[in-house]
Amino acid sequence: MPARDVRRTVRRKPAKDTPSRGVANGGAAARDGTGERYRRLPTGTHGLDPKEVQRDQRERLRTAMVELIARRGYRAVRILDVTKLARVSRPTFYNLYADKEALFLDAYDEISGRAARNVVEAYEAKVSEGEHLEVAIRTFAALAAAEPDAMSLFVLGAFGAGAKALERRNRTLEALEQLVRKRRDPASTERRVDLTVKMLLGGVREVTAARLRRGRSDELPELVEELAAWAASYPLKLPAGLEGSAPPRRRSTDVAPLQMSERARQAEGRLPSGRHALSRKFIVKNQRERIVDATAATVASKGLAGLTIPEIARRANVSHQTFYEIYPTKHDAFLGALKVGMHQALRVAGEAYDAHNDDWPSAISAGLHALIEYLISEPAHAHLSLVDTFAASPDAIEIRDRALESFSVYLRPGYEFAPNNRRVPAIVTEALVGGIWQVLHDYIDTGRISELPGVAPQIVYLTLVPFLGSKAAAKAARLRPAPLS
């Protein structure tokens, strides 16, 4: 079922063979800002309704915002850049919007509203039982391929744009999740923890976002059948013993670990002053670890906007001079913290996996349990790596993407373990890593990191199902491998 064409038409007749302008076109015109979508209305006496003029100006500003965020990211976009591209004066901008955030939220609401309506309509269409999700995925992929800049804003743009934007993103995702869950299992309730739909939406989002970031959105319609086959591999209900009751959702800025990791313990505390036998190499390593820990803790408690060098230095118990000797900027410290968190997560998961590599399902279970235990022991790094990365910079996203690719390597032997009569789509490993990321992100972002061990068996199960089938995956998920000695 093709996506319904919802492109807004500009309220004047466009030139022949020229696409209509609007937020939905998201990159269809020339990138130099000289296309039809930025052509100003006539000046002087023109007889146009003032409300019509304002609608046109808002549309140009939203379109410019979408295009600039796709190029640079939200934080790098200035009001001056937007007004120049949209061909709207700064006084006019401030007559229409209070600030950059207000314009972003207007653009985001317009795009997310259209995207959500199209997906919901497709999902609720009268099709054969079992085809609802495929139709919805096809609609979403068609929208992303047709409007890459606009859909990039919908999928990625809320990160870094502030709390209000993230709140809108979360509301949209929760509404879609509830819709899909009710269709799959009408008897489901909010008190039952079934992460299947969250895993599926996270996987589709990851596959989509990766291609939007790399300018390969035209590949998405070709991946619909694989994504639908992956989604169809999950039964409508979880096997007995793999679901639990859901405590009330809550948010928290408390990042105190239940049990501090060995790495964090070694980095704690200021080194002795005066004469000592410590090597320069050891001192610098300790200072660097304290700085990255302080960076992660600051971001977790105050957000990226609250990350300053004085705050990092205070928390790390180092001088400003020492900070600058190790990191040129606070952004470099953020990237350093991200690398430390990702490296440690890969290391502990990899060690647990390798200890059981003679039994792949057990190795996956051991790796995921170890990963979750690490996240709980390093909550500030967990928050930085899984929640704050997209808000930082393209460099941070690249580090994250490389780490996810490394995690996906551990899933690839699953193709060999799949029964001969079971077709496992090639997209599965990429989608699964994205789905796992979404589940972990949700628990950390909502202050429920301590609850992750309770759903770890279910995460293992959802990871193994596409390869082994439900029965074998459930058996492996219930048998937690012995911890490393």
Secondary structure by P-SEA (a helix, b strand, c coil): cccccccccccccccccccccccccccccccccccccccccccccccccaaaaaaaaaaaaaaaaaaaaaccccccccaaaaaaaacccaaaaaaccccaaaaaaaaaaaaaaaaaaaaaaaaaccccccaaaaaaaaaaaaaaaacaaaaaaaacccccccaaaaaaaaaaaaaaaaaaaaaaccccccccccaaaaaaaaaaaaaaaaaaaaccccccccaaaaaaaaaaccccccccccbbbbcccccccccccccccaaaaaaccccccccccccaaaaaaaaaaaaaaaaaaaaaccccccccaaaaaaaacccaaaaaaccccaaaaaaaaaaaaaaaaaaaaaaaaaaccccaaaaaaaaaaaaaaaaaacaaaaaaaccccccccaaaaaaaaaaaaaaaccccccccccccccccccaaaaaaaaaaaaaaaaaaaaccccccccaaaaaaaaaacccccaaaaaaaaaccccccc
